[in-house]
Amino acid sequence: MRQFVKWAAILATVAAGWTVIAPAIWQPNHTQALTNVLLGEFAALVLGHTAYRLTSGTDPSMSAALGGALLGLVIALSPIVFGLVFGLTTSNMVCGGLVAVAGIASAVVARVQPVSRQAQRTGGDRSEVA
């Protein structure tokens, strides 16, 4: 499950990056463009951090995972609040949903499947061999 969530976090990081550059293509109003840039940037940072921690064999941060989920929900719902723009609305809802799902999945991994202390010291998620 950790591998799946790692790849989901990497994909969600790319999707969050897309939300940053998408306003340049569809030309929404200033408020929507600023929302996309700021929230997309923060979501990319948070999910990139989560993907890094999963790749290095340590537990993802619960606060970063939940923050990513919250940012994803706000990105997905922002076109409804700030006005629908053809193309950008679909892009925001899909990318925001992906970011939210990756954040929730990372929080589940952080809570349910913690890495052992030995694996954290050696830098990987390895099972101990007797």
Secondary structure, DSSP 8 states (H G I E B T S, - for coil): -HHHHHHHHHHHHHHHHHHHHTHHHH---HHHHHHHHHHHHHHHHHHHHHHHHHHTTS---HHHHHHHHHHHHHHHHHHHHH---TTHHHHHHHHHHHHHHHHHHHHHHHHHS---HHHHHHTS------
